[in-house]
Structures are given as structure tokens and as C-alpha cells.
Amino acid sequence: MDMTVAKSLLNGVVSVLVLTVLSGCSSTPSSSPERIQQALETPVTSENEEYVLGPTDVVQVSVWRNEDLSIAVPVRPDGKISVPLVGDVQASGRSPQQLADSIETQLAQYIREPQVSIVVTSMGSNEFVNRVRVTGAVQQPTSVPYREGMTVLDMVLGSGGVTPFAAQNETRLYRVHEGDVVAIPVRLGDILSDGDITTNYSLRPGDIISVPERSF
């Protein structure tokens, strides 16, 4: 699948997931044990994987020995950037190295053996997808950038803890896996009251924790 399309689809899934979770506080049924296991075993994206550019990212284009051609420019909504001499260049869906190679190829018509480097100075396109959220019966619903090592308990404590009306053991962790939303049960009451961290899962970018209210 084209990386631009993949990123758009993921943004769409996450957007729908956020709206669904925020639309109510009642707990939803858990996914099948097989889907839950698969979602929990999904590794965090390796930091060694190449970053894929998208709209709102800002890149620094540097052309060796040609400062007048070097520029800091945002990726436009149409996925392109404007570069001196060559004009518009497709950036969205490409890694920084792929973008540099493309600019070098086009600059070769004007200067001898151009050497281009790309530095991403703002990763705006991933800001929404990579956030982690907790909502529902907590003191302060929270949305923060993902950080390695985050757990369910970290997010709940960061939101000020649960309210007196929380159905703690009906908590759900929602995770996008292979284009679907997987509902993972979390025994939040056991974590907070008994120190049972069996379901204190490590989080992934885009995860949403929903703590429902008790039914009276």
C-alpha cells in the first residue's frame, strides 16, 4: 500500500476511534481473545525505521555549497514543497532520504553533482496519530504525546486518577491493529487497589484508555 494512503487511512481510523470513545462512557464488549493477543503483541514502531513525511511537517533542505538554494519549508496540504530552481517536489509519502534523492536528480539539470540533505525540523503530520489518550470517568481527560515505556497506570495517574463513579474493572484499552479497533479489557481496579499489574499494559502510539461510569 502507498505510504501516503496508509497514513491517511490510519488517520481516519484514529479519528473515528476518538469520536466513538468520546461519545459515551459505557464500556463496550471486549474483542476476541485472539485479536486481543495479536494487538498486545504488536511491537512499537522501531526508531530505526525511516520517517515518512506528511502534510504540516517542516523540512530543512540543504544543498552543499549552494546556500542560496537551501531553504526551510513546510509540506503543503497537497503533499509538495517548493524548492528553488526545481519548483514543486512531492514530499508526502517519502522518507527524507527519498526526498533528498529526488531533489538531487532535478537539481542535476542546473548544477554539477548536487548534494542535498533533508532534516525534519517539525513532525506535525504524526502529532495526532501518535498521541495517547485517557477519557471517561477520570478527574481530567488527558491527551499527551506518546513516550516509550508509558503504561495504562501512567496515563490514569497523569489524568488525576479516577472519579468516585468509575467502573474501574470495566476499563477498556482501544488499539488500532491491522485497520481494526481492538477493545482490550483492563482491570483498573485491581491495578489501583490490589497492586495486580497483570493488565497494566505498555501503551502504543494512538492508544485510547476509556474508563466507564458505573450503572446505577
N, C-alpha and C positions, 0 to 999 in steps of 0.2 A: 504494500500500500504506500502511496506517495506520502512523504512525511508531513507535508502541508495539510493534506486531507486527514491524516491520522490525528494531527494536533487539533484540527477543527472538530473532529468527531469527539475527541476526549473532552474538549471544552464544552461541547454540547451535553455530553453525559453528565459532567460535573455540575453544569448549570441546572439541569433538570433534577439532579440529586439534591442540590442545595434547596431548591424550591420545594421539593417533596418533603424533605425533613423539616423544613421551617414551617410547613403548612399546618402541622398539628403536633401534639405532644404524645399521642397514644403510640404504644410500641407496635411494631409490625412483626409478622412471623419471621422466624429465622430461616435462612436459606438451608438447603440440604447439607448434610454433613460433608459430602464430597466437595461441594462448591466452597464451603467454609474452609476446609483443609487446603484446597488449592489457593484460595485467596490469602490465607495466613502464611503459606509457604512462598508467596511471591517475593522475590528479593527486591530491595531498594535499588533503583537505577544506579548503576555504577558511576562513580565520579569520573571514571576514565572514559566513559562514553562521550562521544562528541556532542556538544551542544548544538541543537538545531534552532536556527534563527526564526523569528516570527515578528509580526507587526508590533510596534511600540518598543522593540529592542533598539538600543543605540550602539552603533559601532564606530570605532576609530579606524579609519582607513589610512595606512601609512605607506607611502611609496618611497623607497630608498633613493636618496639623493635628489628627490623631487618634492621638496616641502610644499611647493605651490599646488601640487596635486593631492596632498594629504588633507583629509577632512574628517570631522566627526559629524555623523549624520544618523537620523532615526530611520528605522524601517517603516515605510508608509503603510497605510491600510491595504494598498494593492500588493504589498509584499516586495516592493522595489526600493532601491536607494538611488540617489543621483550622484554620479562621480564625474569630476572634471574630465574633459576630453571625450569620455566614452558615453556619457549620458546615463540613462536609466539601466540598472542592472538588477536582475532578480536576486533577492536575498533570502526571502522567506522559504523555508523548506531545505535550506542548505546549511552545512556546517561553516564555521568561519574559514576553514582551510579551503573548502569548495568555493566560497565566495571570493577569496583571495586569488585562487587559480583562474576563475572566470574573469576577474578584473585584469589580471596579468595578460591573459590571452587577448583581450580587447585593447589594452594599452600598447601591446607589441606593434600595433599599426602606427604608433606615434613616437614611441621612444624605444631605445635599444635595451633588450633584456631587462624589462621591468621586474622589480622585486617588491611584492605587495604583502603586507601583514595586516591582519584584522584582529582587533581587540574589542571584545564585547564589554562596553562600559555600563550598560544598564540592561538587565534581563527582564524587561517588563512583560514580555509575552508569556512567561511562565509564572508570574506572580499569583494569578488567580488559581490556576490548576494546582500549584504546589503548596497551597495553604492547607492547614489542618484546623478543623472547627469542632466546637462543642456547643450544643444547644439544648433547649428543653428546660427541665427543672433544675437549673443551676443558678447560682447567685448572679453571674454575669456571663451571658453567652459570649463566646470568645472565638476569634479567628486570627491565627498567627502564622507566619511563615514556617514551613517545615524545617526542623533541625534534627540531625542524626541522633538517634538514641531516645527520642521522645516516646512516651508511653501513654496509655489511657489515663493513668493516675496523674501524670504530669499535667495533662490538659484539664482534668477536673479540678485539681488543686489550683491551677492557674486561673480558673474561672470563679474562684472563691468558694468552691465546694457546692454541694447540693442544697436544695431548699428542703424544708420540713415535709413537703408534699411529694418528694421524689419517690418513684417506684424503682429503687436503686438496682435491684436484681433483674429488672426488665430492660436495662440499658442495651442499646444496640450500637455496634460499630459498623458503619456503612463504608464499603470499599469497592471501587471500580476494578473489576477483574475481567479481562477479555471482552470488554464492551458491555458487561452486565454489572448491575449493582448487587453486591452480596451483603446480606444482613447477618452480622456475626453477633451472637449473644454475649453480653458482658455481665458478670456477676459483680456489679459495682459495690453492692452492699457487703459482699464477702471480702472484697478488697479493703474497703474502708473500715469495717467493723472487726473483721476476723484476721486481717493480715494475710488472707488467702490470695496470692498473686497469680493464681493459675490463669485467669483471664485478663491480667494486666498486660495486654498485648503491646508489642512495639508497633509504632504507627508508621504509615507510609504517606508520601505526598498525596493530598486530595482526600484523606480520610475525614469522615464526619462521625462524631460521637453524639448520640441523641439519648437524653435521659428523660423518660416519660414521667408524667404525674400519676399518682395513684388514682384508681377509680373509687369513688365514694358512693 
